[in-house]
Amino acid sequence: MPLSDDSINFLKYAFTETKDLAEHFLTVVTAVLVFSLTFSEKIANFSAASTWVRISITVSWSSMLLAIISCGIAICYVALSGGAASANANPASYWPIMNKGIFWLGSGGILFVVGLLALLASVLQTSWKH
């Protein structure tokens, strides 16, 4: 049975663009987390850092880790919505699933920004100390 126009348009635009965005976002968040972990001693000497610097670095890494998890959840929901659309389901059955994926993707974005701000705060605290 051929796909309906709604399913074709969903798969061509909404599904593809959201999936690509989620995959690229996951790559960026992971790279920034690995970069900050690798150069953590350059950012702040963790063993000699003040309590506030340790807290801000911990918040940063935790936020970025949660952003990665949130993005993984988003990719799962997007894949489920694409599967439902590929099965020629009713748009009312795959759009709510896609909306959950978009919610998790947005949550990951917010967590990533929180992580970047916390990392910036730790860098500024360290530089002001010296």
Secondary structure, 3 states (H helix, E strand, C coil): CCCCHHHHHHHHHHHHHHHHHHHHHHHHHHHHHHHHHHCHHHHCCCCCCCHHHHHHHHHHHHHHHHHHHHHHHHHHHHHHHHHHHHCCCCHHHHHHHHHHHHHHHHHHHHHHHHHHHHHHHHHHHHHHHC
